[in-house]
Amino acid sequence: MPVKSVLEGYKILDCSIAMSGPFAAQRLGDLGADVIKVEPVTGEWQRHVAAGGARGNEINVSFMSLNRNKKSIAVDLKAEAGKQALYDLVKNADVFLQNYRPGVAGRLGVDYETLKAINPALIYVSISGYGEDGPYVQRPGQDLLLQAMSGAMLSTGREGEPPSPSGQYIVDAVAASTAFEAVLAALLHRERTGEGQSVRVNMLDAIVTLQMQELSVYLAGVEQKRSAEPHAHVYIRAPYGVFETKSGFMTLAFPKMKDLGDVFDEPRLSAMDDEIDTFARRDEIFALCRDHLKARTTDEWIELFAPYNIWAGPVYGYADLLNDPQIVHNGTFLSYDHPTEGKVSAPAFPYQFSETPASVRYGAPLVGQHTREVLAEIGYEAATIDRLISDGVIKETST
């Protein structure tokens, strides 16, 4: 029977919480892997924290957005019978993913050396905030704290104003993508050699390496200096940022000065050098652009810029984004039916495969929704499962 999904047949044990680990595991599930979410009998932390207050019927939107294409087994890992159930699952697993604070996996008996002894071919992925050891090992690996530490907040915004955090959980997201890439690379290595291994990802290094270009420029001796005007990036020449127009806001990205001067009929811009003046006179350029762009609508400016191949575009809110014709054409969003939450809409997949497409096979699970199914698949008898449930070691929730 032909494989229908890229990762069909691979089993992932997802013991992670919050965003970075669950998002990485969801990506693997979208590509067809059998992802089993191992969570406490009380449910994973994210189930109880609703971003924006978006609570569903049984599952909040935050949890749902990061846990589709997973089965849930709810088990108490502090109980010996619960730990044994996990060990039994590890025997046939391909990947084990966790983002406990350093030291917790060892205390729970689910560290790499312990699980490697059970399954030497296992790929063991741990995500931490700052690394597995070192002076910051016990610091909380929270997105905003790491954004601030990474230096990124001072690469945009005005000089003298507070640092500018991202409007997304950018550190969690890049750590998730890094872990996702690492799993695929480790699986490829195992296919070639048969060897499992430990893979360590930390959020601090992930957000630092995301700034490969910026930090390389800084290390070459160019100061990270913000401007008086709200320039969008300290290392990109002016004009580069968001500007008000007659109809709203638009972006403008480093056009040739002569072309911009021609469109604006502004000789001061036309006379400027593209490489020298656009760094040395950023504030002056921003102010000139700000004054000119207020005179027309965003659509009018985009039309006027098009013959010059000047990079410009509208600033969207989410409502605008959903209705954009390219977004609709791409199928960037999807909808599916969930047994407790009804019709669910969410961003789809960031990749397309001609032969093995990603798909939503099932939505985010209830706590322990698949406990019985998962344990039965590895040989647990119904009576044993019933006893573990009655003892409070595992939990089963039916839809």
C-alpha positions in Angstrom: 0.0 0.0 0.0 1.6 3.3 -1.0 2.5 5.9 1.6 0.0 8.7 1.6 1.8 11.2 3.8 5.4 12.1 4.2 5.8 10.9 7.8 3.2 8.1 7.8 4.3 5.3 9.9 6.5 7.3 12.3 5.4 7.5 15.9 6.0 10.7 18.0 5.6 10.9 21.7 4.9 14.5 22.6 5.5 15.2 26.3 5.8 19.0 25.7 3.7 21.9 27.0 2.8 25.5 26.0 3.8 26.4 22.4 7.3 25.5 21.2 7.1 21.7 21.7 3.4 21.3 20.8 3.8 23.4 17.7 6.8 21.3 16.5 4.9 18.1 17.2 1.8 19.4 15.3 3.9 20.1 12.3 5.0 16.4 12.4 1.4 15.3 12.7 0.4 17.5 9.8 2.8 15.5 7.7 1.3 12.2 8.7 3.2 11.1 11.8 1.3 9.3 14.5 1.6 11.9 17.3 0.6 10.8 20.8 0.3 13.6 23.2 1.3 12.4 26.7 -0.2 14.7 29.2 -1.1 14.7 32.9 -4.5 13.4 34.0 -5.4 17.0 34.7 -4.5 18.0 31.2 -1.6 19.9 29.6 -1.0 23.5 31.0 -2.1 25.1 27.7 -5.6 23.7 28.1 -6.1 26.0 31.1 -4.7 29.2 29.6 -6.7 30.9 26.8 -4.9 33.5 24.8 -7.2 36.5 24.2 -9.8 34.8 26.4 -10.9 32.5 23.4 -12.4 29.7 25.3 -14.3 26.9 23.5 -16.8 24.4 24.6 -14.4 21.8 26.0 -11.0 22.9 24.5 -9.8 26.5 24.4 -8.6 27.9 21.1 -4.9 28.3 22.2 -4.7 24.5 22.8 -6.6 23.7 19.7 -4.3 25.8 17.5 -1.2 23.8 18.6 -2.5 20.2 19.0 -4.4 19.1 15.9 -3.5 15.7 14.4 -2.6 14.2 17.8 -4.0 11.5 20.0 -4.1 12.1 23.8 -3.1 9.7 26.5 -3.5 11.1 30.0 -1.1 9.4 32.5 0.4 10.1 35.9 4.2 9.8 35.3 4.8 10.0 39.0 3.0 6.7 39.5 5.2 3.6 38.7 2.4 2.1 36.6 2.0 5.3 34.7 5.8 5.5 34.1 5.8 1.9 32.9 3.0 2.7 30.4 5.2 5.4 28.9 8.2 3.1 28.8 6.0 0.6 26.9 5.1 3.3 24.4 8.8 4.3 24.0 9.7 0.7 22.8 8.0 1.4 19.5 8.4 5.1 19.2 10.6 7.0 16.7 10.7 10.4 18.4 10.3 11.5 22.0 9.8 15.3 22.4 9.8 17.2 25.7 10.4 20.8 26.9 10.5 20.3 30.7 12.7 22.6 32.6 16.3 21.1 32.8 16.4 18.4 35.4 12.7 17.5 35.4 13.0 14.7 32.9 15.6 13.0 35.0 13.5 13.3 38.1 10.6 11.8 36.2 12.7 9.0 34.8 12.2 10.1 31.2 15.7 11.5 30.5 17.6 10.4 27.3 19.8 7.8 28.9 16.9 6.0 30.5 14.8 6.0 27.3 17.8 5.1 25.1 18.3 2.0 27.2 14.7 1.0 26.3 14.9 2.0 22.6 18.5 2.7 21.3 17.1 3.9 17.9 15.0 6.6 19.6 15.4 10.3 18.6 15.1 12.2 21.8 14.4 16.0 21.4 14.6 18.4 24.3 13.7 22.0 24.1 14.9 24.4 26.8 14.9 28.1 27.4 18.6 28.7 27.7 20.3 25.3 27.4 20.6 22.2 29.5 23.2 23.7 31.8 25.0 27.0 32.4 24.3 30.1 34.6 20.7 30.6 33.3 19.6 27.0 33.4 16.9 27.7 36.0 15.5 30.9 34.4 12.0 30.7 32.9 12.2 30.2 29.1 9.3 32.6 28.3 9.0 34.2 24.9 9.0 37.9 25.9 12.0 37.5 28.3 14.0 35.8 25.5 13.0 38.4 22.9 14.3 41.1 25.2 17.6 39.2 25.9 18.2 38.5 22.2 18.8 42.1 21.2 16.0 42.0 18.6 13.9 44.6 20.4 16.4 47.3 19.7 16.6 46.6 15.9 13.4 48.6 15.3 11.6 51.6 16.7 12.7 55.1 17.6 15.8 56.1 19.5 14.9 57.1 23.0 11.6 55.1 23.0 11.1 51.8 24.8 12.2 48.6 23.1 9.8 47.1 20.5 8.6 43.5 21.2 7.2 41.4 18.4 3.5 41.1 18.0 3.9 37.3 17.8 5.4 34.6 20.1 8.4 34.8 17.8 10.8 32.9 20.1 8.4 30.0 20.6 7.7 29.9 16.9 11.3 29.8 15.8 12.2 27.3 18.5 9.3 25.1 17.2 10.6 25.4 13.6 14.1 24.6 14.8 12.9 21.5 16.6 10.8 20.4 13.6 13.9 20.7 11.3 16.0 18.9 13.8 13.6 15.9 14.0 13.6 15.6 10.2 17.4 15.7 10.0 17.7 13.1 12.8 15.2 10.8 11.1 17.2 11.1 7.9 20.4 10.2 9.8 18.7 7.2 11.4 17.4 6.0 8.0 21.0 6.1 6.8 22.7 4.6 9.9 20.1 3.1 12.1 21.3 5.3 15.0 19.1 7.2 17.4 20.4 10.3 19.1 19.8 13.1 21.5 18.8 16.5 20.0 19.0 19.6 22.1 17.3 22.9 21.1 17.2 26.0 23.2 15.1 29.0 22.6 17.9 31.6 23.2 20.1 30.2 20.5 17.1 29.8 18.2 16.2 33.5 18.3 19.9 34.6 18.2 20.5 32.5 15.0 17.4 33.9 13.5 19.2 37.2 13.5 22.1 35.7 11.4 22.4 38.7 9.1 21.9 41.4 11.7 24.4 40.0 14.2 26.9 39.3 11.4 26.6 43.0 10.4 27.1 44.1 14.0 30.1 41.8 14.4 31.6 43.4 11.3 31.6 46.7 13.3 28.3 48.4 12.3 26.6 49.9 15.4 23.0 48.9 16.3 21.7 52.4 16.2 18.0 53.3 16.2 16.8 56.5 14.5 14.7 59.4 15.7 11.9 58.4 13.2 10.3 55.0 13.5 12.6 53.3 11.0 11.6 49.6 10.7 15.1 48.1 10.9 18.4 49.5 12.1 20.5 47.8 9.4 18.3 48.5 6.3 18.6 51.7 4.4 15.8 54.3 4.3 13.0 54.6 3.6 12.0 51.4 5.3 8.9 51.4 7.5 5.2 52.0 7.9 3.7 55.3 6.7 0.3 56.9 7.0 -1.7 57.5 3.8 -5.0 59.2 3.0 -6.8 55.8 3.5 -4.8 54.1 6.2 -1.2 52.9 6.3 1.3 51.3 3.9 4.8 49.9 3.9 7.7 51.2 1.8 10.9 49.3 1.4 14.2 50.9 0.3 13.4 52.2 -3.2 16.0 53.8 -5.4 16.2 57.5 -4.4 15.9 58.8 -8.0 12.8 56.7 -8.6 11.2 57.8 -5.4 12.1 61.4 -6.1 10.5 61.2 -9.6 7.2 59.8 -8.1 7.0 62.4 -5.4 8.5 65.2 -7.7 10.9 65.7 -4.8 14.4 66.8 -6.0 15.9 66.5 -2.5 15.3 62.7 -2.7 16.4 62.4 -6.3 19.8 63.9 -5.5 20.5 61.4 -2.7 23.0 58.5 -3.0 21.3 55.1 -2.6 24.1 53.6 -0.4 25.5 56.6 1.6 22.7 59.1 2.1 20.0 56.4 2.8 21.9 55.4 6.0 23.3 58.8 7.0 20.1 60.7 6.4 17.5 58.2 7.5 15.4 60.6 9.6 15.3 63.2 6.9 14.2 60.7 4.3 11.5 59.3 6.6 10.1 62.7 7.2 10.0 63.6 3.5 8.2 60.3 2.7 5.8 60.8 5.6 4.8 64.2 4.3 4.3 63.1 0.7 2.5 59.8 1.4 -0.3 61.5 3.3 -1.5 63.1 0.1 -3.0 60.0 -1.6 -4.6 56.6 -0.7 -2.6 53.4 -0.3 -4.0 52.0 -3.5 -3.1 55.1 -5.4 0.5 55.0 -4.2 0.8 51.3 -5.0 -0.4 52.0 -8.6 2.0 55.0 -9.0 5.0 53.0 -7.6 4.3 49.9 -9.8 6.0 51.2 -13.1 9.2 51.9 -11.0 9.1 48.5 -9.3 9.1 50.2 -6.0 8.3 47.8 -3.2 5.2 48.9 -1.4 2.1 47.4 0.1 -0.9 47.7 2.4 -0.9 47.2 6.1 -3.5 44.7 7.0 -5.4 43.8 10.1 -6.6 40.2 10.4 -9.9 41.0 8.8 -8.2 42.3 5.7 -5.8 39.3 5.7 -8.7 36.8 5.6 -10.3 38.5 2.6 -7.1 39.0 0.5 -7.5 37.3 -2.9 -4.0 35.8 -2.7 -4.8 34.3 0.7 -8.0 32.9 -0.7 -6.3 31.5 -3.8 -3.5 29.9 -1.8 -6.0 28.2 0.6 -3.9 29.6 3.5 -6.7 28.9 6.0 -8.7 25.7 6.5 -11.8 24.5 8.3 -12.7 21.2 9.8 -15.4 19.7 12.1 -14.5 19.0 15.7 -16.6 16.7 17.9 -17.0 19.2 20.7 -16.0 22.6 19.2 -18.0 22.4 15.9 -16.6 24.1 12.9 -12.9 25.1 13.5 -11.0 27.5 11.3 -7.2 27.9 11.5 -4.1 28.5 9.4 -3.4 25.5 7.2 0.1 24.3 6.2 3.3 26.2 5.3 4.3 23.6 2.7 2.8 21.8 -0.2 3.7 18.3 -1.5 2.6 17.0 -4.9 2.4 13.4 -3.8 2.1 13.4 0.0 0.0 16.4 1.1 -0.5 17.4 4.7 -4.0 17.1 6.1 -6.1 17.4 9.2 -7.0 13.9 10.2 -8.4 14.9 13.6 -8.6 18.0 15.7 -7.1 18.7 19.1 -8.0 15.9 21.5 -9.8 16.0 24.8 -7.7 15.0 27.8 -7.0 11.3 27.5 -9.4 10.9 24.6 -7.2 8.1 23.1 -5.8 6.6 26.3 -7.6 3.3 25.8 -6.9 3.1 22.1 -3.2 3.9 22.5 -2.6 1.4 25.3 -4.6 -1.3 23.5 -2.4 -0.9 20.4 0.7 -1.8 22.5 -1.0 -4.9 24.0 -2.7 -3.7 27.2 -5.8 -5.7 28.0 -9.1 -4.0 28.7 -9.1 -5.2 32.3 -5.7 -3.7 32.9 -6.7 -0.4 31.4 -9.9 -0.4 33.5 -7.8 -1.0 36.6 -5.4 1.8 35.8 -8.3 4.2 35.2 -9.9 3.3 38.5 -6.6 3.7 40.3 -6.3 7.3 38.8 -3.0 6.4 37.0 -4.5 7.1 33.6 -7.6 9.0 32.4 -10.0 8.4 29.6 -12.3 11.1 28.2 -15.0 10.2 25.7 -16.4 12.6 23.1 
